[in-house]
Amino acid sequence: MDKSLPDSIGIAPSAQDDAADRRRRIMAIVGSSSGNLVEWYDFYCYAFFALYFAPAFFPQGDRTSQLLQTAGIFAVGFFMRPIGGWLFGRIADRLGRRTSMVISVLMMCAGSLAIGLLPTYATVGAAAPILLLLARMVQGISVGGEYGTSATYMSEVAVKGKRGFYASFQYVTLIGGQLLASLVLVSLQAMLTEADLRAWGWRIPFFIGALAAVVALYLRRSLAETMDKNADREQAGTFKELGKHWRAFCVVLAYTAGGSLSFYTFTTYMQKYLVNTAHMEKTTASQVMTSVLLVYMLIQPIFGALSDRIGRKANMLLYSGLGTLMVVPLMTLLGGNKDPYLAFALITLGLTVISFYTGISGIVKAELFPTNVRALGVGLSYALANATFGGTAEFAALWFKENGIEASFFWYVTAMLAIAFVASIIMPNPKRHGYLDGDGTVEEALGAKPRLAHA
């Protein structure tokens, strides 16, 4: 059976095969997005269960110092992402998207299973935190590679005219992984005592993640390949080839930096902000954020479909322009508010604006790179910006607060969104110049001189 999708890059299916083709594409989206959900579930399990397993690996010091040490290892996972973006981007561009996604989910499975089986400090001493660090490094590389490859695959497998809608499911599953990790935490808290969670219960979510990864692996092995079989692979996935598209790479870096920073500000950091600054009860803040994330997850396809109608460039201008205007007033209002309903409304408003970007986060990058460096260009640009700005969002926010200038963090986020707005203005319109549906003259649209044709 031929699993290829010859019409996956910019060619609409014929009327005769339309129904069968649509089913294949939907299954391809399910297979690729299922792995994405598992990857992000595993990644966030570490953050959510750190409270329980921190003493097992860092017995010295008080709870705060233990959590700081586990947070340091969590940060290492972010800074391994550029390596994953490069490694898996190269694999995807040279050997195929499916191969890259299978290896990626295998690595995440291995990292999650390793954490679940790790000996504690009481058993092997200082080797325990070192082993934990190594497992997190494996997971960081895996997540770094997952984004670029899955974004590329979803963009290529989608039907022309509906690419935004299809690609939006990448963030649906990204947020879904975070919600699933939170649900597992709440369920285990209800079923086990705190003593049990600290002794052995914290291992359960990592075993669940490893098992789920096996299911995702099965689904991904049956995926259709979207990479052009006739593409020249000699320079595919290389920095030399990517260097020809450095202008597009810089534009993607700029608007991804603002997108990553604002995303982590209004999601992972927001719960701490509601507790530490607004002085909201922890349980109330958790309930607010769970409700917000559920709504945020469900609206992603709406913004993906919207981009199919008004264009990706319009989406990006709305995200960055409105985002620049909203951060300071929204964060200021949230910091002085204890009403959970108002907090829900304000955070949802902020994430609605950010959805103009997250709903098309993958496709808007994929359209700016040709097929032979698409996975590398998407994955590496995202990983660099995400690690530098998204991964440090919480640290930066807490640093500003600790130094008594918390409002400066709001202006920092605003400045990065303003830069993203400039990048969105410069960005070529993918409908006309993109490599998926346009004429592929992205670099020329960014000011590069046209290349001379050789006889």
ABEGO torsion letter per residue (X at the ends): XBABBAAABGBBBBAAAAAAAAAAAAAAAAAAAAAAAAAAAAAAAAAAAAAAAAAAABABEBAAAAAAAAAAAAAAAAAAAAAAAAAAAAAAAAAEAAAAAAAAAAAAAAAAAAAAABBBAAAAEAAAAAAAAAAAAAAAAAAAAAAAAAAAAAAAABBBGAAAAAAAAAAAAAAAAAAAAAAAAAAAAAABBAAAAAAAAAAAAAAAAAAAAAAAAAAAAABBBABBAABBAAABGBAAAAAAAAAAAAAAAAAAAAAAAAAAAABAAAAAAAAAAAGBBAAAAAAAAAAAAAAAAAAAAAAAAAAAAAEAAAAAAAAAAAAAAAAAAAAAAAAABABAAAAAAAAAAAAAAAAAAAAAAAAAAAAABBAAAAAAAAAAAAAAAAAAAAAAAAAAAAAAAAAGAAAAAAAAAAAAAAAAAAAAAABBBAAAABAAABAGAAAAAAGBBBBBBBX
